[in-house]
């Protein structure tokens, strides 16, 4: 039976013992994609009518249990991300001539035209991270369809082109993938964490590519059990080294590394990112690339085949 987006069907087998050779450009042993999540300004807030201040992925933990009222500390930490952290991350990548992908929350980019212009000028690709930072699985189908439409229209204005892909801020709803395909114009979605290679799906009878993301290789660790830049560097370094060694043995994979401006944009944490970038640069046969380029490569080398 054909898969219909996020249906009840679950696949516990995947590519199994013999995953396909992605044939990354230049014979690369690994494809690495860095993702900067641009969320600041789209989160739940007093100004946008939620009645509380979002504190997620910040050090403002004192009012986590209080889901009402304004938290000025958390607001300042979100603002740090767009005011300061964004520019630090842009500098680290642009000084090294490295590409990255921006998971852009549309409303957030509307609220910082200078950052949107910098993204537009950078050549970094943009994947829609939603119109607002909301739980898509709590929206009705009609509401979610409208959120997708608003996100596309907004990003076309701020970054100058429609988003190449789609990724929900929280987990997707059972309708998300179908609605993304219905909207059209997306090369892929990244609402999946279950593999290290792209996957073709059949949605409403149409081919649709999924480029998996990672919450594991992610600076969200700083909001949990991880404290120092050395901790984060060694964790991401080890993941990279394992995948690099597997690629050298004939099974190349992709590695997504998730970044948040209000987390890893702080100086001490950014040092960990700097070490990761420089560690990767010392290895040969590594394809550091944009997410859209991974999608286009997979489409060309491993085209959709109906089951």
C-alpha positions as CSV (number, residue, x, y, z in Angstrom):
1,X,0.0,0.0,0.0
2,X,1.5,3.4,-1.0
3,X,2.6,5.6,1.9
4,X,0.5,8.7,2.5
5,X,2.8,11.2,4.2
6,X,3.1,10.5,8.0
7,X,0.7,7.5,7.9
8,X,0.4,4.8,10.5
9,X,3.0,2.7,8.5
10,X,6.4,2.5,10.2
11,X,9.5,1.1,8.7
12,X,11.9,-0.5,11.1
13,X,14.1,-2.0,8.4
14,X,15.2,0.8,6.1
15,X,18.2,0.2,3.9
16,X,19.4,-2.7,6.1
17,X,22.8,-4.3,5.9
18,X,23.6,-2.9,2.5
19,X,22.7,0.8,2.2
20,X,23.1,2.4,-1.2
21,X,26.4,4.1,-2.1
22,X,25.4,7.8,-2.3
23,X,28.3,8.5,-4.6
24,X,29.0,11.8,-3.1
25,X,30.8,14.3,-5.4
26,X,34.5,13.8,-5.7
27,X,34.3,10.4,-4.0
28,X,33.7,12.0,-0.6
29,X,33.6,9.7,2.4
30,X,30.9,11.8,4.1
31,X,28.6,14.6,3.3
32,X,28.3,17.2,6.2
33,X,25.5,19.6,6.4
34,X,25.4,22.4,9.1
35,X,22.0,23.8,9.9
36,X,21.4,27.2,11.6
37,X,18.0,27.3,13.1
38,X,16.7,30.9,12.8
39,X,13.8,31.0,15.3
40,X,14.2,34.1,17.3
41,X,11.2,36.3,16.9
42,X,8.7,33.6,15.9
43,X,8.5,31.9,19.3
44,X,5.5,32.0,21.6
45,X,5.4,35.4,23.3
46,X,3.2,38.0,25.0
47,X,3.4,40.3,21.9
48,X,2.0,37.6,19.6
49,X,-0.8,36.6,21.9
50,X,0.2,33.4,23.5
51,X,0.1,34.9,27.0
52,X,3.5,33.6,28.1
53,X,7.2,33.9,27.1
54,X,8.9,30.9,25.5
55,X,12.1,29.8,27.4
56,X,13.1,26.9,25.2
57,X,16.9,26.4,24.7
58,X,17.8,29.3,26.9
59,X,19.2,29.7,30.4
60,X,15.9,31.2,31.6
61,X,14.8,28.1,33.5
62,X,13.3,29.8,36.6
63,X,9.8,30.1,35.2
64,X,9.5,27.0,33.1
65,X,6.6,25.8,35.2
66,X,4.7,29.1,34.8
67,X,2.9,29.2,31.5
68,X,1.6,32.7,31.9
69,X,3.2,36.1,32.1
70,X,6.2,37.8,30.6
71,X,9.8,36.5,31.2
72,X,12.1,39.4,30.3
73,X,15.2,37.2,30.9
74,X,14.1,34.7,28.3
75,X,13.2,37.5,25.9
76,X,16.7,38.9,26.2
77,X,18.2,35.5,25.5
78,X,16.2,35.1,22.3
79,X,17.1,38.6,21.2
80,X,20.8,37.7,21.8
81,X,20.4,35.0,19.2
82,X,19.3,37.3,16.4
83,X,21.3,40.4,17.6
84,X,24.7,38.7,18.3
85,X,24.7,34.9,17.8
86,X,23.6,35.1,14.2
87,X,26.5,37.3,13.2
88,X,29.0,35.2,15.0
89,X,27.9,32.0,13.2
90,X,27.8,33.8,9.9
91,X,31.4,35.0,10.5
92,X,32.7,31.5,11.4
93,X,31.3,30.0,8.2
94,X,32.1,32.8,5.9
95,X,35.7,33.2,7.0
96,X,36.2,29.6,6.1
97,X,34.2,29.7,2.9
98,X,31.9,27.0,4.2
99,X,28.2,26.6,3.2
100,X,25.3,26.0,5.6
101,X,21.6,25.6,5.5
102,X,19.2,28.0,7.3
103,X,16.1,26.5,8.8
104,X,14.2,29.8,8.8
105,X,11.1,30.5,10.8
106,X,9.4,33.0,8.5
107,X,8.1,35.5,11.0
108,X,11.5,35.6,12.7
109,X,13.2,36.6,9.5
110,X,10.6,39.3,8.9
111,X,11.6,40.9,12.2
112,X,15.3,41.2,11.2
113,X,15.6,42.4,7.6
114,X,19.3,42.9,8.0
115,X,19.8,39.2,8.9
116,X,17.5,38.2,6.0
117,X,19.5,40.3,3.6
118,X,22.7,38.7,4.9
119,X,21.3,35.2,4.3
120,X,20.1,36.2,0.8
121,X,23.6,37.5,-0.1
122,X,25.4,34.5,1.4
123,X,24.2,31.9,-1.0
124,X,23.2,29.7,1.9
125,X,20.0,27.7,1.2
126,X,16.8,28.1,3.1
127,X,14.5,25.4,4.4
128,X,11.2,26.6,5.9
129,X,11.1,26.1,9.7
130,X,7.4,27.1,9.7
131,X,5.7,30.4,9.8
132,X,5.6,30.5,13.6
133,X,7.2,28.4,16.2
134,X,4.1,26.3,16.8
135,X,3.2,22.6,17.4
136,X,2.0,21.6,14.0
137,X,0.4,18.5,15.5
138,X,-2.0,20.7,17.4
139,X,-3.2,22.5,14.3
140,X,-6.3,21.5,12.3
141,X,-5.6,20.5,8.7
142,X,-6.9,23.8,7.5
143,X,-4.7,25.8,9.9
144,X,-1.6,23.8,9.0
145,X,-2.2,24.3,5.3
146,X,-2.5,28.1,6.0
147,X,0.7,28.1,8.0
148,X,2.6,26.4,5.2
149,X,1.2,28.9,2.7
150,X,2.1,31.9,4.9
151,X,5.7,30.6,5.5
152,X,6.3,30.2,1.8
153,X,5.0,33.7,0.9
154,X,6.9,35.3,3.7
155,X,10.3,33.7,2.9
156,X,9.9,34.6,-0.8
157,X,9.9,38.2,0.3
158,X,12.6,38.1,3.0
159,X,15.2,35.9,1.4
160,X,14.2,36.3,-2.2
161,X,13.2,32.8,-3.1
162,X,10.7,30.1,-2.0
163,X,12.2,27.7,0.6
164,X,13.8,24.6,-0.9
165,X,12.6,22.3,1.9
166,X,10.4,22.0,4.9
167,X,11.0,21.2,8.6
168,X,8.6,21.6,11.5
169,X,9.7,23.4,14.7
170,X,8.2,20.5,16.7
171,X,7.4,17.1,15.4
172,X,5.1,17.1,12.3
173,X,1.4,16.3,12.3
174,X,0.1,13.2,10.6
175,X,-0.9,15.7,7.8
176,X,2.3,17.7,7.4
177,X,4.0,15.7,4.6
178,X,0.9,15.4,2.6
179,X,0.2,19.1,2.9
180,X,3.8,20.0,2.0
181,X,3.5,17.9,-1.2
182,X,0.1,19.4,-1.9
183,X,1.6,22.9,-1.6
184,X,4.3,21.9,-4.1
185,X,7.6,23.5,-4.9
186,X,9.5,21.8,-2.1
187,X,12.4,19.5,-3.1
188,X,12.3,17.7,0.3
189,X,11.3,17.7,3.9
190,X,13.5,16.9,6.9
191,X,10.8,15.8,9.4
192,X,12.5,12.5,10.1
193,X,15.3,11.3,12.3
194,X,15.5,7.6,11.5
195,X,18.3,7.4,8.9
196,X,21.6,8.8,7.7
197,X,20.8,8.8,4.0
198,X,17.9,10.4,2.1
199,X,14.8,8.3,1.5
200,X,12.1,8.4,-1.2
201,X,8.5,8.3,-0.2
202,X,5.3,8.0,-2.2
203,X,2.8,10.7,-1.1
204,X,-0.6,11.0,-2.8
205,X,0.9,9.0,-5.7
206,X,3.8,11.4,-6.1
207,X,7.5,11.0,-5.4
208,X,8.7,12.9,-2.4
209,X,12.3,13.0,-0.9
210,X,13.0,13.0,2.8
211,X,16.5,14.2,3.9
212,X,16.7,13.2,7.5
213,X,17.8,15.6,10.2
214,X,19.4,15.0,13.6
215,X,18.5,16.0,17.2
216,X,21.5,14.0,18.4
217,X,24.3,15.9,16.5
218,X,22.9,19.2,17.7
219,X,23.7,22.0,20.1
220,X,20.5,21.3,21.9
221,X,22.8,19.2,24.1
222,X,23.9,22.5,25.7
223,X,20.3,22.8,27.0
224,X,20.5,19.4,28.6
225,X,23.4,17.5,30.1
226,X,26.3,19.1,28.3
227,X,28.2,22.0,29.8
228,X,31.4,23.0,28.0
229,X,32.6,23.6,24.5
230,X,35.1,20.7,24.9
231,X,32.2,18.4,25.7
232,X,30.3,19.4,22.6
233,X,33.4,19.4,20.3
234,X,34.4,15.9,21.4
235,X,30.9,14.6,21.0
236,X,30.4,16.0,17.4
237,X,34.0,15.1,16.5
238,X,33.5,11.5,17.5
239,X,30.3,11.3,15.5
240,X,32.1,12.7,12.5
241,X,35.1,10.4,12.9
242,X,32.9,7.3,13.1
243,X,31.0,8.2,10.0
244,X,34.2,9.2,8.2
245,X,35.7,5.7,9.0
246,X,32.5,4.0,7.8
247,X,32.7,6.0,4.5
248,X,36.3,4.9,4.1
249,X,35.1,1.3,4.3
250,X,32.6,1.8,1.5
251,X,29.4,3.0,3.3
252,X,29.4,6.8,3.0
253,X,26.6,8.6,4.9
254,X,25.4,12.1,5.6
255,X,25.8,14.0,8.9
256,X,23.5,16.8,9.9
257,X,24.8,19.2,12.6
258,X,22.1,21.4,14.2
259,X,22.9,24.9,15.5
260,X,20.8,27.5,17.3
261,X,22.0,31.2,17.4
262,X,20.9,31.7,21.1
263,X,22.8,28.6,22.2
264,X,26.0,28.0,20.3
265,X,26.2,31.7,19.3
266,X,27.6,32.5,22.8
267,X,31.4,32.9,22.8
268,X,32.4,29.8,24.9
269,X,30.1,27.5,23.0
270,X,31.1,29.0,19.6
271,X,34.6,27.9,20.4
272,X,33.4,24.3,20.3
273,X,31.9,24.9,16.8
274,X,35.1,26.6,15.7
275,X,37.0,23.4,16.7
276,X,34.6,21.2,14.9
277,X,34.9,23.3,11.7
278,X,38.7,23.2,11.8
279,X,38.8,19.5,12.6
280,X,36.6,18.7,9.6
281,X,38.8,20.9,7.4
282,X,41.8,18.8,8.2
283,X,40.2,15.7,6.7
284,X,40.3,14.9,2.9
285,X,37.4,13.7,0.9
286,X,34.7,15.5,2.9
287,X,31.7,17.2,1.2
288,X,30.6,20.1,3.4
289,X,27.5,21.2,1.6
290,X,24.0,22.7,1.6
291,X,21.0,20.6,2.2
292,X,19.5,21.5,-1.1
293,X,22.6,20.1,-2.8
294,X,22.3,16.8,-1.0
295,X,18.7,16.6,-2.2
296,X,19.5,17.5,-5.8
297,X,22.4,15.0,-5.8
298,X,20.2,12.2,-4.5
299,X,17.6,13.0,-7.1
300,X,20.1,12.8,-9.9
301,X,22.1,9.7,-8.7
302,X,19.3,7.8,-6.9
303,X,16.1,8.8,-8.8
304,X,12.7,7.7,-7.5
305,X,11.5,4.3,-8.3
306,X,7.9,3.3,-7.7
307,X,7.5,0.3,-5.5
